[in-house]
Amino acid sequence: MSVQIRNATEANLPAIIDIYNDQILHGTATFHTEPQTLEECVLWLKSVQAEHYPCIVAEVVEPEANDAPGRKRTVGWCNLSHYNMRQAYDGSAELSLYIHKDFRGKGIGEKLLKRIVEDAREQEGRFHTIIASVTTENAPTVHFWQKQGFELRGTLYQVGRKFGQWLDVSYFQIIV
């Protein structure tokens, strides 16, 4: 499977919403509890881009019948954003990374993460550290961050409630 990583555009927003809303409704990777709308997603992307935070997507080419050229499909996305709005945190960024449920475990998350860290390093001096927050009940995701060189820095217990249960959140960090 060929995967292309590139900057996100508004054309990617329907796929981004689909991926994100699936996690809102069925997962614990986000603590949003209500599905997001296209209008909200447009404002989010404009805000990320206006502040020059990287936001990238992963696309795969889906084969067509009779050897016709396939169509591109957005199957994942990743972005950096404010870790905290107070000025002293300006060198710190929070990372979000989401993969479509049918494409998890295929190395796409690793490709997106590698590219977003490269993008952060290219903005010399802007980013000092990247932080990812993960619910501890999500063992595969915890393992993913550790495998990628992120170090566990701490866990907050029972800080979010979703699907009728209190969830712990661990913070993983990498210095760029």
C-alpha positions in Angstrom: 0.0 0.0 0.0 1.4 3.4 -1.0 0.9 6.1 1.5 1.4 9.8 0.7 1.8 12.3 3.5 1.0 16.0 2.7 -0.3 19.1 4.3 -4.0 19.1 5.1 -6.5 21.2 3.1 -10.2 22.0 3.4 -10.8 19.2 0.9 -9.6 16.7 3.5 -12.1 17.9 6.2 -14.9 15.4 5.4 -12.5 12.5 5.9 -10.9 14.1 9.0 -14.4 14.6 10.5 -15.3 11.0 9.7 -12.2 9.7 11.4 -12.5 12.0 14.4 -16.3 11.5 14.9 -15.8 7.8 14.9 -13.4 8.2 17.9 -15.9 10.6 19.6 -18.7 8.1 19.3 -16.8 4.8 19.8 -13.4 5.5 21.3 -11.5 7.2 24.1 -8.7 8.9 22.0 -10.6 12.2 22.4 -12.7 13.5 25.3 -15.1 15.3 22.9 -18.4 13.7 23.5 -20.5 15.3 20.7 -19.7 14.8 17.0 -18.0 17.7 15.3 -19.6 19.5 12.3 -17.9 20.6 9.1 -18.2 24.2 10.1 -16.4 23.5 13.4 -13.7 21.6 11.5 -13.2 24.4 9.0 -12.7 26.9 11.9 -10.3 24.4 13.6 -8.1 24.0 10.4 -8.1 27.7 9.8 -6.9 28.4 13.4 -4.2 25.7 13.2 -2.9 27.1 9.9 -3.2 30.8 11.0 -0.8 30.0 13.9 1.5 28.0 11.6 1.1 24.7 13.3 1.6 21.7 11.0 -1.4 19.7 10.1 -0.9 16.8 7.8 -2.9 13.9 6.3 -2.1 10.4 5.1 -3.6 9.3 1.8 -3.7 6.0 0.1 -4.7 5.2 -3.4 -7.6 2.8 -3.6 -7.4 0.6 -6.7 -10.1 0.8 -9.3 -11.4 -2.0 -11.5 -9.8 -2.8 -14.8 -6.5 -1.3 -13.9 -7.9 2.2 -14.0 -6.1 4.8 -11.8 -7.4 4.7 -8.3 -8.8 7.5 -6.2 -7.0 9.0 -3.2 -8.5 8.4 0.2 -7.5 10.3 3.4 -7.0 7.6 6.1 -5.3 9.6 8.8 -4.3 13.0 10.1 -2.0 14.5 12.6 -1.4 18.0 13.9 0.4 20.1 16.5 -1.4 22.7 18.5 -1.0 24.8 21.7 -0.2 22.7 24.7 -1.2 25.5 26.9 -2.2 29.1 25.9 0.0 30.8 28.5 3.1 32.4 26.8 5.8 30.4 28.7 4.5 27.2 27.1 5.0 28.6 23.5 7.8 26.0 22.8 5.6 23.1 23.8 3.0 21.6 21.5 0.3 19.0 21.9 0.1 16.3 19.3 -3.1 14.8 17.9 -3.0 11.7 15.6 -5.9 9.7 14.3 -6.1 6.8 11.9 -9.2 5.5 10.2 -10.3 2.3 12.0 -9.8 0.2 8.8 -6.2 1.3 8.4 -4.8 1.0 11.9 -1.7 -1.3 12.4 -0.4 -0.6 8.9 2.4 1.8 9.8 0.5 4.9 8.8 0.6 6.4 12.3 4.4 6.0 12.3 4.7 7.8 9.0 2.5 10.7 10.1 4.4 11.0 13.4 7.8 10.9 11.7 6.7 13.7 9.3 5.1 15.9 12.0 8.3 15.7 14.2 10.4 16.5 11.1 8.1 19.5 10.4 8.6 20.7 14.1 12.3 20.3 13.8 12.4 22.3 10.6 10.8 25.3 12.4 14.1 25.9 14.2 13.6 27.1 17.7 9.8 27.2 17.6 9.2 23.8 19.2 11.2 22.4 22.0 8.9 19.6 23.0 5.9 17.6 21.8 3.4 16.1 24.2 0.8 13.4 23.6 -2.0 12.5 26.0 -3.3 9.0 26.0 -6.0 7.2 28.0 -4.3 4.4 29.9 -6.9 1.8 29.0 -5.8 2.1 25.4 -2.8 -0.3 25.7 -2.0 -0.4 21.9 -1.7 3.4 21.8 0.4 3.5 25.0 2.7 1.0 23.3 2.8 3.0 20.1 4.0 6.2 21.8 6.7 4.3 23.7 7.9 2.6 20.5 8.2 6.0 18.8 10.6 7.3 21.5 8.1 9.3 23.5 8.7 8.9 27.3 6.0 8.5 29.9 6.1 11.7 32.1 3.1 11.1 34.3 -0.5 9.9 34.7 -3.6 11.7 36.0 -6.1 9.4 37.5 -9.8 9.5 36.7 -9.8 12.9 35.0 -12.2 12.2 32.1 -15.5 10.3 32.0 -16.7 8.6 28.8 -19.0 5.7 28.2 -19.9 5.5 31.9 -16.4 5.1 33.2 -13.7 7.3 34.6 -10.5 7.3 32.6 -6.9 7.9 33.5 -4.7 10.0 31.1 -1.0 9.5 30.7 1.3 12.1 29.2 4.1 11.2 26.8 6.8 13.6 25.7 9.6 13.9 23.2 12.2 16.7 23.1 12.7 17.8 19.5 
